[in-house]
Amino acid sequence: MKKMVLLSIVAATVLFTGCSEETKKSASETATAAKETTQSAVKDAKEAVTETAEKAVDVSKKVAQDVEEKATEMMEAAKEEAAPAAEAVEEAVAPATEEIEETAAPSDETSEEAAPSATADSEAGKALYAKCAACHGADGRTKALGQSEIIAGQSAADLEIKIAEYKAGTRNVNNMGAMMKAQVATMSDEEIKAVSAYIATF
C-alpha cells in the first residue's frame, strides 16, 4: 500500500513538473510572439509616419510651385493687359498731335497775315508745343488726362522752372511726373525756354 502511494506521488510530481515546463515554454512563446507583434506594429507605425511626412513635403512643394506659377501667369497677364492701354493712349494722342502740327504749320495765308515781329524763338516754341497740345489742348486750357494743372496763363519763368523740374524728375504733380519726364527728356534748355515763352502767350 505504501508502495502504491509513493508511486502515485512520484507520478503526480513527474506530471506536475512536465506540465510546468510546458506552461513555461508556452508562456515564453506567447511573450516572444507578443514582442514580435509589438515590434512589427512599431515599425509599421514609423513607416506610416515617414510616408505621411514625405507626402506632406511633396504637397507643400507642389503648392509652392503652383503659387509661383500662378503669380508668374498673373504678372504676364498684367503686362499683356497694360500693353494695349499704352498703345491706345499713343493712338489717341497721335491724331491730335498731327492735327496740332498741321494747325501750327504756317500756311501761305497765315504767313501773309503774321505780324512782322514774329521771332524765330516763338516759331520754335510753337513747333515744340505741338506734342504738348495733344494733352494740354491747342490753347493750353485742357487738364492733361483730366489731372494736370491748366498751363495757360502762367508766366514763362514759372513754366520754364516747372518743365526743367519735370525733366530732372524732381516734380510730380498729380502723379504726372513720369509721363512729363518722358515728354521733355530730350528738350534742351533753349527749347524749354522757347516752349515756355510760347505757352505764356496763351
Backbone hydrogen bonds, N-H to C=O, Kabsch-Sander energy under -0.5 kcal/mol:
donor,donor_aa,acceptor,acceptor_aa,energy
5,V,1,M,-2.1
6,L,2,K,-2.6
7,L,3,K,-2.6
8,S,4,M,-2.2
9,I,5,V,-2.5
10,V,6,L,-2.7
11,A,7,L,-2.6
12,A,8,S,-2.5
13,T,9,I,-2.5
14,V,10,V,-2.5
15,L,11,A,-2.7
16,F,12,A,-2.8
17,T,13,T,-2.8
18,G,14,V,-2.7
19,C,15,L,-2.8
20,S,16,F,-2.5
21,E,17,T,-2.1
22,E,18,G,-2.2
23,T,19,C,-2.6
24,K,20,S,-2.5
25,K,21,E,-2.7
26,S,22,E,-2.8
27,A,23,T,-2.8
28,S,24,K,-2.7
29,E,25,K,-2.5
30,T,26,S,-2.4
31,A,27,A,-2.4
32,T,28,S,-2.6
33,A,29,E,-2.7
34,A,30,T,-2.4
35,K,31,A,-2.6
36,E,32,T,-2.7
37,T,33,A,-2.4
38,T,34,A,-2.5
39,Q,35,K,-2.7
40,S,36,E,-2.5
41,A,37,T,-2.4
42,V,38,T,-2.7
43,K,39,Q,-2.6
44,D,40,S,-2.7
45,A,41,A,-2.5
46,K,42,V,-2.7
47,E,43,K,-2.6
48,A,44,D,-2.4
49,V,45,A,-2.5
50,T,46,K,-2.7
51,E,47,E,-2.7
52,T,48,A,-2.5
53,A,49,V,-2.6
54,E,50,T,-2.6
55,K,51,E,-2.4
56,A,52,T,-2.4
57,V,53,A,-2.4
58,D,54,E,-2.5
59,V,55,K,-2.7
60,S,56,A,-2.5
61,K,57,V,-2.6
62,K,58,D,-2.4
63,V,59,V,-2.7
64,A,60,S,-2.6
65,Q,61,K,-2.5
66,D,62,K,-2.7
67,V,63,V,-2.6
68,E,64,A,-2.4
69,E,65,Q,-2.6
70,K,66,D,-2.5
71,A,67,V,-2.6
72,T,68,E,-2.4
73,E,69,E,-2.5
74,M,70,K,-2.5
75,M,71,A,-2.3
76,E,72,T,-2.5
77,A,73,E,-2.6
78,A,74,M,-2.4
79,K,75,M,-2.3
80,E,76,E,-2.5
81,E,77,A,-2.5
82,A,78,A,-2.4
83,A,79,K,-2.1
85,A,81,E,-0.9
86,A,82,A,-2.2
87,E,83,A,-2.3
88,A,84,P,-2.8
89,V,85,A,-2.2
90,E,86,A,-2.3
91,E,87,E,-2.8
92,A,88,A,-2.5
93,V,89,V,-2.4
94,A,90,E,-2.2
96,A,92,A,-0.7
97,T,93,V,-2.5
98,E,94,A,-2.6
99,E,95,P,-2.7
100,I,96,A,-2.5
101,E,97,T,-2.7
102,E,98,E,-2.5
103,T,99,E,-2.5
104,A,100,I,-3.5
105,A,101,E,-2.0
111,S,107,S,-2.5
112,E,108,D,-1.9
113,E,109,E,-2.1
114,A,110,T,-1.9
118,A,115,A,-1.9
123,E,119,T,-1.8
124,A,120,A,-2.4
125,G,121,D,-2.9
126,K,122,S,-2.2
127,A,123,E,-2.3
128,L,124,A,-2.5
129,Y,125,G,-2.0
130,A,126,K,-0.6
130,A,127,A,-0.8
131,K,128,L,-0.8
132,C,129,Y,-0.6
133,A,129,Y,-2.4
134,A,130,A,-0.5
135,C,132,C,-1.5
136,H,132,C,-2.7
137,G,133,A,-1.9
140,G,137,G,-1.3
142,T,136,H,-2.4
144,A,142,T,-0.7
146,G,143,K,-2.6
147,Q,144,A,-2.6
148,S,144,A,-1.7
151,I,140,G,-0.8
152,A,140,G,-2.2
154,Q,151,I,-1.4
159,L,155,S,-2.5
160,E,156,A,-2.5
161,I,157,A,-2.0
162,K,158,D,-2.5
163,I,159,L,-2.9
164,A,160,E,-2.0
165,E,161,I,-2.1
166,Y,162,K,-2.3
167,K,163,I,-2.4
168,A,164,A,-2.0
169,G,165,E,-0.9
169,G,166,Y,-0.7
170,T,165,E,-2.2
171,R,165,E,-0.9
175,N,172,N,-0.7
176,M,173,V,-1.5
180,M,176,M,-2.7
181,K,177,G,-2.7
182,A,178,A,-2.0
183,Q,179,M,-1.8
184,V,180,M,-2.2
185,A,181,K,-1.0
187,M,184,V,-1.6
192,I,188,S,-2.4
193,K,189,D,-2.2
194,A,190,E,-2.4
195,V,191,E,-2.8
196,S,192,I,-2.1
197,A,193,K,-2.2
198,Y,194,A,-2.0
199,I,195,V,-2.6
200,A,196,S,-2.0
201,T,198,Y,-1.5
202,F,199,I,-1.9
